[in-house]
Amino acid sequence: MKRKILTIVALIFSYNLIFFLQDLLKSELQVYLLGFRLNLFLLVNFIIIYFHREKINESLKYFKQVGRFRNWLLTFFIPVISTAITFGLINILDYQFKFKKPDFLIEFGLSSLIDIPVYYLWNLPVIFSTFLILTFIVDDFKFLKILGMSLLITLCFIFVQPVSSFEKINFEKFSYLPLIFGIIFYNLTILRSYNSFWLVHFSILISIYSFVLVFGSSNAFLIKTFFARMYSEWSGFFIFKKSDVYLFDLFYSGLIVLFALLFFIFDKKKNDNL
């Protein structure tokens, strides 16, 4: 237990330190080799994996299963549906917005969809190593353990928002934290349900792509890591006239958490019927 706690503390401290350095140096601190994203996060992951190397064989079960085709379809449509419902809620709540043709529609927007298999490959090292570490920390992915791990891993991303942008404490600027929590909680649930890293990796990409492509993001690290490295932001397809667009993060995160809870309910009913 002590070793697991130290691993979690090391992750939280190291990740936040890297984000702080990114903000301080105004750089993503990331290099690209044949398209693969090589950064300090990957270095931290490899160091932690080295100190847990005796557990690697136990975690290989998550890499042996590819998952059924219908499960891949499900993990594709759930984030897409969540994004669509988020947009529907925006309509219902009478947010004023209008469609706009974004800059780099073809080069960034459509290209990102077509190139998903390529980005899937390029992001393998970082996501593979991160989820391998999570399997070292968590022996079985029960509800409370997934909830606790999701909350703890979310703390790794406090410094995603540039510190220099805070003139005073503004909790709206932290709305991305529930979004990160939702994506982590949902995808750990996918890992629990299907025991397939390959499926979870795809699910993570779709969880991010479906929301960011529609609503945009100004986080350069996110864009350069999961999308094209030559861009630092993406404006999305809409212009919103209200200032509280941070609520959209909460809508989307709440929806994918709800879908994750449905997985738990479905699994419980399935087990009760056995």
C-alpha positions, 0 to 999 in steps of 0.5 A: 500500500505504501508503494502505491501511495508513493506512486500516486504522489509521484504522478501528481507531483511530476505531472503538475511540475511538467505542466508548470514548466510548460507554462513557465517556458511557454513550450509544450516540452515535447518532441516528435519522432516519426510522429510519436509524441515524446515528452516528459510525461512519457519519461516519468511513466517509464521511470515508474514502470521500471520500479514496478517492472515485476508487475508487468506480467500481471498487467498483460491481460489487458493487452491480450484482448482486442475486444469485439467489434460491437464494443468498438462501435459502442465506445465510438458512439457514446462520446459522440452521443454525449457531445450531441446531447451537450449541444442539445442542452445548449439549445434548450437553455437558449445559449446564443450561438451561430455556426461558423466555418473554422479556419483550417477546416480541411487541414485540421478538422476533417484531417483529424477524423481521417487520421484517427488510425495514425494518431492512435499509433502515435499516442500509443506510448504515452497512453500505454504507459499511463494505463500500465501504471494504473494497473499497477496501482489498482488490482481490480477496477471496482466502483469505489476504486475507479472513483478514487483513482479518477479523482486522484489522477485528475489532481495531476492536471491542476496546472493544465490551465496556465497559472499566468492566466489567473489574476484572481481565483476564478473557479470557472477556469477550473471547469476543465477538471470535471471534464478530465475526471469524466473522461478518466472515470468513463475510460477506466469503466471501459477498461473494467468492462472489456479488459482491453487496453486497445479498446480503451485507447480508442475510447480515450481518443474518441472521448477527446475528439468528439468534444474538442472538434465541435467546441474547440480548445485553446490548450496547445499541449492537448492540440499538439498531442492528440491532434496535429502538432503544427496547430496550437488551438482549434476554435470549433464550429460555433461562436457562443455569445454567452460568457459561461461556456465553461458549463459545456465542459460540465455538461459533457463530463456529466453525460459520460459519467452517467454512461459509465454508471450505466455500465456498472448497472448493466454489469450488476444486473448481468451478474445477478442473472447468472 
